[in-house]
């Protein structure tokens, strides 16, 4: 009898385990799944694109060159909404965009330095209120190397005589047959002296006038004049020093001074200095303080 009861109990226990095992396994599986759920990345927000390096530490690839690895990152400074009080940009010379037309009063504070061509502007031109330091045969070599004077006044004396707003320099025809590199050394020194003695003045480097075909020689010729003019043009920075070339006004179309405009193939006739001055009035620079 006892043996029968034990057998019946065993059968009931097996049946109970068999019936309950599916529910037990479901509970175990559910618990395991919930445990794993916390380790997966959340779904991207709408519109977000996941890139391969999206999980890289921020700032590694964007560090500025030379930044030490592991250096503390400083927060970017907040942009001020207060109006700037820095006037340096406004005080700086504006970028040169081209010459402007001016009237003859523009030259009231101008100094012209030059040879016989400048003498012609002084005597026959219309810019009578300008100052002049010029003479026939004057050269950059003579002024700089030999300290030549005009009626006892030297170049630097003239620069110191008053405050000028513009300085025009046209020299070279009397030394175009010399070594041009040497000529430029003396010419450049003249420009530098003008800058030093008149720091607020605009300096004009004026091209040498071409000669007529009939006046060309082995010493004075347009090939040499053009070479010298090209070297002079390199002095211009369009901030303090400007290069201007009057030759298109008087050339004959082939690069020579028009024969009909000249009596000797080197100088223009007196009547054409008025045209020259009118042309200078198309080469004004808006006045501003040029000191760096």
C-alpha positions in Angstrom: 0.0 0.0 0.0 2.8 2.4 0.9 4.5 1.5 -2.3 1.4 2.5 -4.3 1.2 5.9 -2.6 4.8 6.7 -3.3 4.3 5.9 -7.0 1.2 8.0 -7.2 3.0 11.0 -5.5 5.9 10.7 -8.0 3.5 10.6 -10.9 1.6 13.7 -9.6 5.0 15.6 -9.1 6.1 14.9 -12.6 2.8 16.0 -14.1 3.0 19.2 -12.0 6.5 20.0 -13.3 5.5 19.3 -16.8 2.5 21.6 -16.7 4.4 24.4 -14.9 7.7 24.4 -16.9 6.5 26.5 -19.9 5.5 29.3 -17.5 8.8 29.1 -15.6 10.9 29.3 -18.8 8.9 32.3 -20.1 9.6 34.1 -16.8 13.3 33.4 -17.1 13.5 34.5 -20.7 11.6 37.7 -19.9 13.9 38.6 -17.0 17.0 38.0 -19.2 15.6 40.1 -22.1 14.8 43.0 -19.7 18.4 42.9 -18.3 19.9 43.1 -21.8 17.6 46.0 -22.8 19.4 48.5 -20.7 22.7 48.0 -22.7 21.5 48.9 -26.2 21.7 52.4 -27.7 18.4 54.2 -27.9 16.9 54.7 -31.3 18.1 57.9 -33.1 15.9 60.9 -32.9 14.0 61.8 -36.1 16.3 63.2 -38.7 19.5 62.1 -37.0 22.1 60.5 -39.1 24.4 58.1 -37.3 28.0 58.2 -38.6 30.8 55.7 -37.9 32.6 58.2 -35.5 29.5 59.4 -33.8 30.6 57.8 -30.5 34.1 59.3 -30.6 35.0 61.7 -27.8 34.1 65.2 -28.9 37.0 67.6 -29.6 39.7 65.2 -30.6 39.6 65.9 -34.3 38.8 69.6 -33.9 41.7 70.5 -31.6 43.8 73.4 -32.9 47.3 72.5 -34.2 49.8 72.4 -31.5 47.3 71.9 -28.7 48.6 69.5 -26.0 46.9 66.2 -25.7 44.8 66.0 -22.5 45.1 69.8 -22.0 42.1 71.3 -20.2 39.5 72.7 -22.7 38.5 76.3 -22.1 35.0 77.3 -22.8 34.6 79.7 -25.7 34.3 83.3 -24.7 30.8 84.8 -25.1 30.5 87.2 -27.9 29.9 90.7 -26.6 26.8 92.5 -27.7 28.2 95.9 -26.8 29.2 98.2 -29.7 32.9 98.2 -30.4 34.9 101.2 -29.3 38.0 100.3 -31.5 38.5 103.0 -34.1 41.7 101.7 -35.6 39.9 100.2 -38.6 38.0 103.4 -39.3 41.2 105.4 -38.9 43.2 103.3 -41.3 43.5 104.4 -45.0 40.8 103.1 -47.2 41.8 100.6 -49.9 42.8 102.5 -53.0 40.2 102.0 -55.7 41.3 104.5 -58.3 42.2 108.1 -58.9 39.6 110.8 -58.8 39.1 114.1 -60.5 40.2 117.2 -58.6 40.4 120.9 -59.2 43.6 123.0 -59.2 43.3 123.8 -55.5 44.3 120.2 -54.8 47.8 121.2 -55.7 48.0 124.2 -53.3 50.0 122.1 -50.8 52.0 120.2 -53.5 55.7 120.2 -54.2 57.0 119.3 -57.7 60.5 118.0 -57.9 62.0 117.5 -61.4 64.1 118.5 -64.4 63.4 120.7 -67.4 60.0 119.0 -68.0 58.9 120.1 -64.5 60.3 123.6 -65.3 57.8 123.6 -68.2 54.9 122.8 -65.8 56.0 125.6 -63.5 56.4 128.2 -66.2 53.6 127.3 -68.7 51.2 125.2 -66.6 48.1 126.2 -64.6 49.2 125.0 -61.1 50.6 128.3 -59.9 50.0 127.7 -56.1 52.2 124.7 -56.0 55.9 124.8 -54.9 58.7 123.7 -57.2 62.1 122.3 -56.8 63.3 122.0 -60.4 66.0 123.0 -62.8 67.3 122.1 -66.3 69.6 119.1 -66.0 68.6 118.1 -62.5 68.9 114.4 -61.7 68.4 112.0 -58.8 72.1 111.2 -58.9 72.9 114.9 -58.6 70.5 115.5 -55.7 71.4 112.4 -53.7 75.0 111.8 -54.5 76.3 115.3 -55.2 73.8 117.2 -52.9 73.1 119.7 -55.7 71.1 122.8 -54.8 68.8 125.2 -56.6 69.6 128.8 -55.7 71.3 127.7 -52.5 68.4 125.5 -51.4 68.9 121.7 -51.1 66.3 119.0 -51.6 66.0 118.3 -47.9 65.8 122.0 -47.1 62.8 122.2 -49.4 61.1 119.2 -47.8 61.5 120.9 -44.4 60.3 124.4 -45.6 56.6 123.7 -44.9 54.1 120.8 -44.6 53.1 119.3 -47.9 50.2 117.1 -48.7 51.5 115.8 -52.1 55.0 115.5 -53.5 55.5 114.8 -57.2 58.9 113.5 -58.4 59.8 113.3 -62.1 63.5 112.7 -62.7 65.6 110.3 -64.9 65.8 111.7 -68.5 69.2 113.2 -67.7 70.6 109.9 -66.4 68.8 107.3 -68.5 72.1 106.5 -70.2 73.7 105.6 -66.9 73.5 102.3 -65.1 69.8 102.1 -64.2 70.3 100.1 -61.0 72.6 102.9 -59.8 70.1 105.5 -60.8 67.3 103.7 -59.0 69.4 103.6 -55.8 69.6 107.4 -55.8 65.9 107.8 -56.9 64.8 105.4 -54.2 66.7 107.5 -51.6 64.9 110.6 -52.7 61.5 108.9 -52.1 62.6 107.6 -48.7 63.7 111.1 -47.7 60.3 112.5 -48.8 58.6 109.9 -46.6 60.9 110.7 -43.6 60.5 114.5 -43.9 56.9 114.6 -44.9 55.2 111.5 -43.3 51.7 112.7 -44.0 52.2 113.5 -47.7 51.1 111.4 -50.7 54.1 110.8 -53.0 53.6 110.6 -56.8 56.3 108.9 -58.8 55.9 110.3 -62.3 57.0 108.4 -65.4 59.6 109.9 -67.6 58.2 111.4 -70.9 59.0 109.5 -74.0 61.1 111.1 -76.8 60.1 111.4 -80.4 61.5 109.0 -83.0 63.6 111.8 -84.4 65.3 112.5 -81.0 66.3 108.9 -80.2 70.0 108.3 -79.7 72.1 105.4 -78.4 72.0 107.2 -75.0 68.5 108.6 -74.9 65.9 106.2 -76.3 62.5 104.9 -75.4 63.7 101.4 -74.6 65.9 102.7 -71.8 63.2 105.1 -70.7 60.6 102.3 -70.5 63.0 100.2 -68.5 63.6 103.0 -66.0 59.9 103.8 -65.8 59.1 100.1 -65.0 61.7 100.1 -62.2 60.2 103.3 -60.8 56.7 101.9 -61.0 57.7 99.2 -58.5 58.1 101.8 -55.8 54.3 102.4 -55.7 52.3 100.7 -53.0 49.0 102.6 -53.7 48.9 103.6 -50.0 51.7 106.1 -49.6 53.4 106.1 -53.1 51.5 106.2 -56.4 52.8 105.8 -59.9 51.4 107.9 -62.8 52.3 107.9 -66.5 51.5 110.8 -68.7 52.8 109.2 -71.9 49.4 108.0 -73.3 48.4 111.6 -73.4 51.3 112.6 -75.7 52.3 109.4 -77.5 51.7 109.0 -81.3 50.3 105.5 -81.0 53.6 103.7 -81.6 55.2 104.6 -78.2 57.0 107.8 -79.3 56.3 111.4 -78.4 54.2 112.9 -81.1 56.4 115.0 -83.3 53.8 117.7 -83.7 53.6 118.2 -79.9 57.3 119.0 -79.6 60.0 121.4 -81.0 63.0 119.2 -80.1 61.5 115.7 -79.7 62.2 115.8 -75.9 60.0 118.5 -74.5 56.4 119.3 -75.3 55.5 122.8 -76.7 54.5 125.4 -74.1 50.8 125.2 -75.0 50.6 121.5 -74.1 51.7 122.0 -70.5 48.1 123.2 -69.9 46.9 119.8 -71.1 49.5 118.2 -68.8 48.1 120.0 -65.8 44.5 119.1 -66.8 45.6 115.5 -66.9 47.2 115.8 -63.4 43.8 116.9 -62.2 42.4 113.4 -63.1 45.0 111.7 -60.8 43.9 112.9 -57.4 44.0 110.6 -54.4 41.3 111.0 -51.7 43.1 112.7 -49.0 43.7 110.8 -45.8 46.4 110.6 -43.2 49.0 108.2 -44.6 51.1 107.7 -41.5 51.3 104.0 -40.7 
